[in-house]
Amino acid sequence: MKKHLVVQNNKICYTDTGNGPVIVLLHGYLESIDIWEGFATELSKTHQVICFDIPGHGNSDILAEKHSMKEISVMIAESLKILGIKKCFMIGHSMGGYVTLMFHELFREKLSGFSLLHSHPFPDTNETIKKRLREIELVKEGKKDLIAKVNIPNAFAQENVKKFTKDIDIATQIALKTSEKGIIANLHAMMNRPDLSASLGNSELPFLLIAGKKDTYINFITMTTQISLPQNSEFCVLENSGHLGFIEEKEKTKQSIIAFLNSIKK
């Protein structure tokens, strides 16, 4: 069941299920809490799982015309404080990974460890910034539907599109419900985020990187040859996934996370 907090006069939507050590799930661009349905349920069999709608997406309020990763991270930190969560293992998918990295930069004492799921620590390239600016223009032109109907199928590996038709429809509906102002605010947050590759590489916290070998949004070869992993880290490769491995290879993704969490208990 979805619940709400009021943080700095802004509504933050969340879900809280299960018992045990805390996992926080942060969704990606054009997503919401709903994208974790099923996956969060599986993790909640052994953990307390908290999912947040990132401000501007889902049912969480928009903070400003243009968001920053710092502002979003502060809102997540304040939300966890209100919920009485002192430490958590944070998993961020795509844009949620950018928030997770900023949270790690600002509040690493609140983390028992963290994971990037189809995400990376690098700033936007000039090419990516141009694409985001084009999306902003499309939204302003009233063509949000076009973005959703193109971006979502492209997030799946090409050979998975027919197999996951139902999931693509669900994810597309989530994207279509995202407000125009929320889309624009978070596109600005992504465009203007800092390079946190050194922060990641120097981290002393347990870290799990999960990447799809067939990801069309984050080039697998480019990312894996450039990224510097911290000493206490593991890397899980999803051979048959695009950008949504927790749907495309749900069981392998879940088992990788559970195995990693069990390993860092010892």
C-alpha positions, 0 to 999 in steps of 0.5 A: 500500500502506498503511503505519504510523507511530508518533507520540507512541505513536499509530499513524498510517496513510498511503500514499506514492506517486509521485515529485516535489514533495510533495502531502499529501491530508487526507480529510474527516469519515466518510472515510479514505485510501480515498476518494482511490483513483484521484484520488491515483493521477492526481496521483502521475503527476507528484508524490509524494502522501502521504495520511494517515488523520486520527486517529480515522478509517480505521486511525489511532488515536484520540488522546483522547475529544475531539480538537482541530484543533491536536492533529491538525495536530501529529500530521500535522506530526510524521508528515511530520518522520518521513517526512523531508518538509520542505515540501509542498502540502497539500490538505484536503477538508472536515474535512481542510480544517479541519486544513489551515487549522490546519496553516497557522496553526501550521506554515506554514513547512512549506507550499509552498502549500495548498488547501481542497477543499469547506471553509472557514475559519469556525467552526461556526454554532450550527445546525451545532453542534446538528447535530453534537451530534445526531450524537453522540447518534445514535452513542451510541444505536448509530445510526452506520449511519443517519448514514452512509447519510444523509450520504454520498448528500447529499454528492453533487449531487442530479442526480449520485446515480444516476450515482455509485451505485457511488461512493456505495456505496464512500464509505458503506462507508468511513463505516460502518467509522469507529469510533464513538469516532473519529466523536465525537472528530472531531465535537468537533474540528470543533465547537470549532475557531477562526475562521481566516478572518483567518489565511487572508486574510492568508496570503502562501502560494499558495492554491487554493480549490475549491468545488462550486456544488451543495454542500448542506453548505457553501452556495456563495453564503454561503461565497463572499460571506463568505470573504476570499482571500489575495493569491496565490490562485485560485478554482475553481468546480465547476459540477456538483458537490456536496461531493465534486468530486474524484469528481463532477468528477474531471478538472476538479478534478485539472487545476485542482490541477495547473495551480495547482501548475505556476503557482506553480513559476514 
